[in-house]
Amino acid sequence: MENDTAPRPDAHDPLPEGWERFDDGGMQCFTNEELNLRTYYDPRDPNPHLDGFAPTAVEGPPLPSRWEAVRKPGGPLVFLDHITHSSTTRDPRDLGATFVGGVTT
């Protein structure tokens, strides 16, 4: 398991170059247009995903609000739903209106 005692970033510290912060329906979100990344974990945090996942860029249109793409080294692409705290390997952009709250209907 990763060391989870690393100091957390101070909200007043500047973001790394290329990163921007915005509010996504009440949730703090970070984007890096150059890297085509969106994450709900502070990029200043040295261990944002203690389970070894890292934010991953995706091709095509942006993911729906409050979704994030992540991957472990050598692992499959996983999509995190920050509303329901669920995950799936199915791209939420392909599921359209039939994908509600982490469950296909």
C-alpha positions as a Markdown table, in Angstrom:
| # | Residue | x | y | z |
|---|---|---|---|---|
| 1 | Met | 0.0 | 0.0 | 0.0 |
| 2 | Glu | 1.2 | 3.5 | -0.8 |
| 3 | Asn | 2.3 | 5.9 | 2.0 |
| 4 | Asp | -0.9 | 7.9 | 2.8 |
| 5 | Thr | 0.9 | 10.1 | 5.4 |
| 6 | Ala | 2.3 | 12.5 | 2.7 |
| 7 | Pro | 1.2 | 16.1 | 3.4 |
| 8 | Arg | -1.9 | 17.3 | 1.6 |
| 9 | Pro | -1.6 | 20.3 | -0.7 |
| 10 | Asp | -2.5 | 23.7 | 0.6 |
| 11 | Ala | -5.4 | 25.3 | -1.2 |
| 12 | His | -3.3 | 28.5 | -1.5 |
| 13 | Asp | -0.4 | 26.8 | -3.3 |
| 14 | Pro | -0.4 | 27.4 | -7.0 |
| 15 | Leu | -1.5 | 24.6 | -9.3 |
| 16 | Pro | 1.2 | 22.9 | -11.4 |
| 17 | Glu | 1.7 | 24.5 | -14.8 |
| 18 | Gly | -1.1 | 23.8 | -17.3 |
| 19 | Trp | -3.7 | 22.8 | -14.6 |
| 20 | Glu | -6.9 | 24.8 | -13.9 |
| 21 | Arg | -9.5 | 24.3 | -11.2 |
| 22 | Phe | -13.3 | 24.7 | -11.7 |
| 23 | Asp | -16.6 | 23.8 | -10.0 |
| 24 | Asp | -18.4 | 20.9 | -11.6 |
| 25 | Gly | -21.9 | 21.0 | -10.0 |
| 26 | Gly | -20.5 | 21.5 | -6.5 |
| 27 | Met | -17.5 | 19.3 | -6.9 |
| 28 | Gln | -13.9 | 20.7 | -7.3 |
| 29 | Cys | -12.5 | 19.5 | -10.6 |
| 30 | Phe | -9.1 | 20.0 | -12.2 |
| 31 | Thr | -8.3 | 20.0 | -15.9 |
| 32 | Asn | -5.1 | 20.1 | -18.0 |
| 33 | Glu | -6.0 | 20.8 | -21.6 |
| 34 | Glu | -2.5 | 20.1 | -22.9 |
| 35 | Leu | -2.6 | 16.6 | -21.4 |
| 36 | Asn | -6.3 | 16.1 | -22.1 |
| 37 | Leu | -6.9 | 15.2 | -18.5 |
| 38 | Arg | -9.7 | 15.8 | -16.1 |
| 39 | Thr | -9.6 | 14.7 | -12.4 |
| 40 | Tyr | -11.4 | 15.3 | -9.2 |
| 41 | Tyr | -8.2 | 14.8 | -7.2 |
| 42 | Asp | -5.9 | 17.7 | -6.6 |
| 43 | Pro | -2.9 | 17.4 | -9.0 |
| 44 | Arg | -0.7 | 19.0 | -6.2 |
| 45 | Asp | -1.4 | 15.9 | -4.1 |
| 46 | Pro | 1.5 | 13.4 | -4.3 |
| 47 | Asn | -0.7 | 10.4 | -3.8 |
| 48 | Pro | -4.2 | 11.3 | -5.1 |
| 49 | His | -5.3 | 7.7 | -5.8 |
| 50 | Leu | -3.9 | 5.6 | -3.0 |
| 51 | Asp | -4.9 | 2.4 | -4.9 |
| 52 | Gly | -2.4 | 3.1 | -7.6 |
| 53 | Phe | -4.7 | 4.5 | -10.3 |
| 54 | Ala | -3.6 | 7.5 | -12.3 |
| 55 | Pro | -5.8 | 10.0 | -14.2 |
| 56 | Thr | -5.7 | 9.0 | -17.9 |
| 57 | Ala | -6.4 | 11.0 | -21.0 |
| 58 | Val | -9.2 | 9.8 | -23.3 |
| 59 | Glu | -9.7 | 10.5 | -27.0 |
| 60 | Gly | -12.9 | 12.0 | -28.4 |
| 61 | Pro | -15.5 | 14.2 | -26.7 |
| 62 | Pro | -15.2 | 15.0 | -23.0 |
| 63 | Leu | -16.5 | 12.6 | -20.5 |
| 64 | Pro | -19.9 | 13.4 | -18.9 |
| 65 | Ser | -19.8 | 15.6 | -15.8 |
| 66 | Arg | -18.3 | 14.0 | -12.7 |
| 67 | Trp | -16.7 | 11.1 | -14.6 |
| 68 | Glu | -13.0 | 10.5 | -14.7 |
| 69 | Ala | -10.8 | 8.0 | -16.6 |
| 70 | Val | -8.1 | 6.2 | -14.7 |
| 71 | Arg | -5.7 | 3.4 | -15.2 |
| 72 | Lys | -3.2 | 1.3 | -13.1 |
| 73 | Pro | 0.1 | 0.6 | -14.8 |
| 74 | Gly | -0.5 | -2.2 | -17.3 |
| 75 | Gly | -4.2 | -2.3 | -16.4 |
| 76 | Pro | -7.5 | -1.6 | -18.3 |
| 77 | Leu | -9.0 | 1.8 | -18.6 |
| 78 | Val | -11.5 | 2.4 | -15.8 |
| 79 | Phe | -14.2 | 5.1 | -15.6 |
| 80 | Leu | -15.0 | 6.5 | -12.2 |
| 81 | Asp | -18.4 | 7.9 | -11.5 |
| 82 | His | -17.9 | 10.5 | -8.7 |
| 83 | Ile | -21.6 | 10.8 | -8.2 |
| 84 | Thr | -22.3 | 7.2 | -7.2 |
| 85 | His | -18.7 | 6.3 | -6.3 |
| 86 | Ser | -18.9 | 3.4 | -8.7 |
| 87 | Ser | -16.6 | 2.3 | -11.5 |
| 88 | Thr | -16.9 | 0.5 | -14.8 |
| 89 | Thr | -14.7 | -0.4 | -17.8 |
| 90 | Arg | -17.5 | 0.7 | -20.1 |
| 91 | Asp | -17.1 | 4.2 | -21.5 |
| 92 | Pro | -20.0 | 6.3 | -20.2 |
| 93 | Arg | -20.0 | 8.3 | -23.5 |
| 94 | Asp | -21.1 | 5.1 | -25.3 |
| 95 | Leu | -23.8 | 4.3 | -22.9 |
| 96 | Gly | -25.9 | 7.4 | -23.3 |
| 97 | Ala | -29.1 | 7.8 | -21.5 |
| 98 | Thr | -29.3 | 4.1 | -20.7 |
| 99 | Phe | -26.5 | 4.4 | -18.1 |
| 100 | Val | -27.9 | 5.8 | -14.8 |
| 101 | Gly | -26.0 | 6.0 | -11.6 |
| 102 | Gly | -23.5 | 3.3 | -12.3 |
| 103 | Val | -26.1 | 0.8 | -13.5 |
| 104 | Thr | -27.2 | 0.1 | -17.1 |
| 105 | Thr | -31.0 | 0.1 | -17.4 |
